[in-house]
């Protein structure tokens, strides 16, 4: 009887330690993601400031907006393709390199990626009003927080969503690339509407997956692996947020 009570007490201590570790792990994930978001916002705003001016030049893009030489190279020259697809290439590279990187190296790579993403989406400041960008960002933040909280707290196993959602992402990517040349407003609207739903689902799915991954490996005590898993989780949630924001901006943003 005493042995049973001792074992039960020991089990309770381990459970409490895992619960505390999970809270710490999730805080690190959200913290890393938030730093990435700040880096992206600052990089995007700074690049847009260098790319757009109200002083008349030969590159007019609006009634009182003009591209600087730097802006023309970034948004109108062939360099735009590098800027557009660099974050996508970096995501695949990160997935391939994560096992060889240290936790510190993985975190540095993530922040470098966040900077590249900021450069890639800086064009939104030339197309949408600043007020609508802030407004859509706040709406995205509220929706993301609710979806992520539900993914963390729900007792429902949503792991089966993964394959369906990833297939949806691939379909969105293909449709978006094709529409670069078609420039169809109908396709863009459909892609944006479906994209919001897919990345809303991925937000809940990724949050639950981060939680379950930690619980499955916490007993092993491999802190380095858990830290890298947390950074990869932060990247996934970051991508969910950014994509949901961009699709909502396409749907509801006020254009200049």
N, C-alpha and C positions, 0 to 999 in steps of 0.2 A: 504494500500500500504506500509506504514511504517512498519506495523507488518510483512508483507511478506518479505521485505528487511532485517529486523532484523533476521527473521527465516532463511533466505537464508544465511546471514552472519554467523549465529551460526552454521549452517550445514557445511559451508565451514571450519570453525575453527576446528570442530570435525573431519572432513575428514583429514585435515592437521595433526592433532594430531595423528590420527590412522596411517597415512602414516609414520610419524616420528617414532611412536611406532613400526611399522612393520619393518622398517629398523634396529632399535635397536635390535628387537627380532631376526631377521635373522643374524645380526652380532654376537649375543650371541650364536646362534645355531652353526654357522661356527667356532666361537672361541672355544667353548666347544669340538666340533669334532676335531679341530686341536690339542688341548692339548691332547686329547685321542690318536691321531695318534702319537704324539711325545712320549708319554708314552709307547705305543706299540712298536715303533721302538727301543727305548732305552732298554726296557725289553728284546726284542727279541735278540738284539745284545749282551747284557750282558750275557744272558743265553747261547747263542751260544759260547761265549768266554770261559765260564766255562765248556762247554760240549765237545769241540773239541780242540785237541792239535796236534802239529807236533812232539811230543816226542813219540817214539815207546812204545805202550802198547799192551795188548792182544786184544784190540777192534779196529782193523783196518777197516776203511771205504773207503779208497782211497790210491793212491800211496804214499802220504805223509800226510795223515790225519788219526787221531785216536780219538776214543772216550775216554774221561776220565771215571772214575767210575761213576761220576755224570751224564755224557752224556749217558752212557750205561743204567743207571736206568731210565733216562728220555725218551730215544728213543727206547730202546730194551727190557726193562722189562715190565711186566704188567702195571706198572705205566703210560705207554704211553697212555693207554685208558682213564685214568682219565684226563691226560693233554689234550688229543684230544677233549673230549666231555664236559669238564668243562665249556668252554665259551657258548656252546649251552644251557646247564642247567641254566647258569646264565642269559641268555637272557630271557628264559621263567620265571624265578624267578623274574626278574626285571619287566616284564609285569604284573605279579600277585601282586607285592608289591608296584607299583608306587603310587597308591592312598593312601596308608598308610604312605608313606615316606614323609618327608619334602623335600623342594627343595634342601637344603644342603645335606641331606641324599641321595637323588637321584643322585646328582652330584658325591658324594663320591663313590656310588655304580658303577656309570659309569666308573670312573677312575680305580676302582678295577678291573672291567671287562676288561678294556683296557690292564691292566697289565697281566691278565690271558691270554688274546688273544696273547700278545707278547710272553709269554712262549709257548703257543700252536703252534705258527707258526715259532718258532726259528729254527726249522729243515731246513728251506729253506737255511740257511747259510752253511749247510753240503752238500747240493745237487747242488745249483746254484752258479755261480760265483758272486762275489760282484758287478762287473761292470754291469752284466745283471739285478741284483736286483735293482740297482739304475736306470738303463735305463728304465725298465718296470714300476718302481714307477713313474718316470717323465711322461711317456706316460699315465699312469692311471690318474695322477693329471690333465693333460691337458684335457683328455676326460671327467673326472668328472666335471671339471669347466665348460666346454661347455654344458654338459647335464643339469647340475644344473641351469645354467643361462637360458637355454631354458625353463626348467620347471617353473622357476620363472616369466619369461616375457611373455610366450605364452598366448594368449587369448583362446586357445583351451582347453576345459574341458577334461582332461585325467583321471578323477577319475574312469572311467569305466575300466581302465587298471588294477586296483588293484587286483581284484579277479583272473584274468588270470595270473598275474605275481606271486601271492602268490602260486597258484597251480603249477606254473613252479618251484618255489623254493622248494616246497615239493617233486616234482619229482626229482629234482637235488639231494636233500638230500638222498632220497631213493636209487637212482642210485649210488651215491658216497659210501654209506655204503655197498651196495652189491658188488661194485667193489673193496672194501678192500680185499675181499676174492678171487674174480675172477682175479684181477690184469690184466685186459684187456686194452692194450694201445688204442684200437679202442673206447672202452666205455669212457676211460679217455679223449680222444680227443673230442668226441661228447659232453660229460658233460662240458668240459671247454669252447668249442665254444658256446654252448647254454647258459651256465652260464654268459658269457660276455654280450650276448644280453639281458638276463633277468635282470641283475643288472644294465645295462645301462638304461633300461626302468624304473627300480625302482628308479634310481637316479632322473630322471625327475619327476616321479610320487610323490616321497616322498617330493621333494622340493615344488611342487605345493600344496601338502597336508598340509605341515607346514604353508605355506602362508595362505591358505584358513582357516585352523584351527584358526590361530591368528585373521583373519578378522571376523570370526564368533563369537568369544568370547571377542574381545577387548572391546566391549561396556559394558560388565559385570563388568569389573574392578577387577577381581579376579587375582591379580598379582602372588600369590603363584601357582595357577593352571597353569597360562601361563608360569611360569618359569619351572615347571615340564614338561609341554608339549614341551617346547623348548629343554629340556634335552632328552626327548624321541625322538624328531626329530633329535637331534644330534646323538643319538644312531643309528637311522635308516640310516642316511647318512653315518655314520662311517662304518656300516655293508656293505652298498652298495660299498663303496670305497674298503674296505678290500677284499671283495669277488671278485670284478672286478680285483683287483690287483693280487690275487692268481690265478684266472683262466687265466689271460693274461701271468702270469709267467709260468704256466704249458704249455701254447701254444708256447711262444716265448723265454723263459729263456734259457740261455746257461748253460748246466750242467757241473759240475766238472769232 
